[in-house]
């Protein structure tokens, strides 16, 4: 197949190649299909058609000898050259050029009629739009596809083709039918191309006007996912790698493995022009709860038969592992892994996508916008049969698209959550839910807007369980939905987009929207099925809740005492945790307090583990007096109870002798590791060796074993680099140097992760600009 053609209709140097030297990209040598659809093979003995006009042979049929899809040139214009320069990948609503070379004569506009055919899917169909037939003739036919003449050469024809901006995305077959005035109709298979969404085309449903946003949300192949807690937000580097080798093929394979395609492939392919439809299909396929999806979720503590979610630092390894295993789910993922992989797939398909983190994220299982949490008299959080939870942080995607299925004004960013939490129309997916609809409380709009609303704006109800009874502690309207974060455009900084999702907490507008959402949910249910203050159906018992994660609760009007935790040092892994409990008496009377304190580890989804530290404080406060109560949890005490999520919840439940009221306060602590340091030694130039130094250490005061360093980076390494380190002594610092040969220019990122038998996710990253060179 030719490529890199000379423009403006100039003759190609290779255009005179003989028929017997031509091997077409599809089919056998010289293979052609007749009007009847029968294949025949031209041999050396077959007479060649005349190349001139004579009485015996007035006009010979026009024969195609060679097709140049101009992949390299077209891909640059369509911004797909990072995927491939050898295969044709184009975006809908934008023209691309191909050149036909003829064996026997030149194209004659008045005598030759050329008709193009495009087909996608296993059952191409004209009415469904998965088959298109359109002519090179000057008039527009019924097909929305367009073919126009660009240049006529001595034995070549350059044509511009354009898919409509609503065409189904996917893999296409391109054919041509040629009918001359004299001679049979002949049909040729010209080649294959891939059609993608086009955020640069104003008529495409995913059109995004800002070029910096298009560069960030479609073209950028690395980024950050924000983790930690609302008081300690840290960026986790991620290699999206949407343009890496074979990723586009894996993305299309993912669509073909969906239940929709398996049940009705013709309809599924026909609907692939809709970003709303595609996003729901991809969302369901990222998890494996219903199908042969990409990832198995695991929110426990045992990852021995797979990879801990905290170890992953890129989507490419996950998608390639899924493909190599025959589309068997990869073990394991949690919310940020699901969201990161979905970001890769959607950006690869051409839909602008970003990754969003919501701190203190609600999971309302019964749809009443109330998260019920239960505590015992020590302040320890209990497991909850209702499974309502507040996750320390939760990660989802936003995808940019028009929403013609909704009233005007609800297009733009849409929430899509691939983490399997609740079903939507029978499948584990969530969205697309309009971000504007969430902010305005329009929870009756498709899809799953009520659930998305609860993640950012549900209320929390705290209950004390004691002596077989349940006592309401308080209802908190501010706990859920804090510091909603995403990576800034063309920057490593964090953008806070909380105001996109809700009005300011405590404002009249926020409460009005909440009540509007609640009324809409009530209207959609039978009378009495929804209560503003939901009583728990039973004493807690199952697997999910988490603390309220608030530094302090509203002080009781009766007790008039405030409690608050304050850390004295940075909570570093391997160090003792030192903090104080601040008690403030806001009344003119003396107060005698009894405060039960406890600490317990949490899993990422908020599930509590058993307490490992408890204390009781007796505090006497004079009128308007403040006191501190010092606390310390030694590393030797918490280390054996720590989960891989490194979350510790400290809590205090206080009561005053003269009042039955209780005061609950708690705080989430995320233990931090020192980062890996990455140094780039020398200039980074395409196809030139580059030395990369990685410096890492054991932060613990004990020896760690089974250490493995993993390094990757799109455009620098063609595959993950794994180095077995073995044993690291206490607080030992080490370094090693790797060699990479960059194969793509521009801004890139190197990611590294160190794991051992004691920790799984000491991470680091380094941005590097790679020059194209000579």
Secondary structure by P-SEA (a helix, b strand, c coil): ccccccccccccccccccccccccccccccccccccbbbbbbcccccccccccccccccccccccccccaaaaaaaaaccccccccbbbbbccbbbbbbbbbcccccccccbbbbbbbbcccccccccccbbbbbcccccccccbbbbbccccccbbbbbbbccccccccbbbbbbbbbcccccbbbbbcbbbbbbbbccccccccccccaaaaaacccccbbbbbbccccbbbbbbbcccccccaaaaaaaaaaaacccccccaaaaaaacccaaaaaaaaaaaaccccccccbbbbccccccccccccccccaaaaaaaaaaacccccccccaaaaaaaaaaaaaaaccbbbbbbbcccccccccccbbbbbbccccbbbbbccccccccbbbbbbbbbbccccccccccbbbbbcccccccccccccccccaaaaaacccccccaaaaaaaacbbbbbbbbbcccbbbbcccccccccccccccccccccccccccccccccccaaaaaaaaaaaaaaaaaccccccccccccccccccccccccccccccccccccbbbbbbbcccccccbbbbbbbbbbbcccbbbbbbbbbbbbbbccccccccccccbbbbbbbcccbbbbbbbbbccccccccccccbbbbbbbbbbbccccbbbbbbbbbbbbcbbbbbbbcccccccbbbbbbbbccccccccccbbbbbbbbcccccbbbbbbbcccccccccbbbbbbbccccccbbbbbbbbccccccccbbbbbbbbbcc
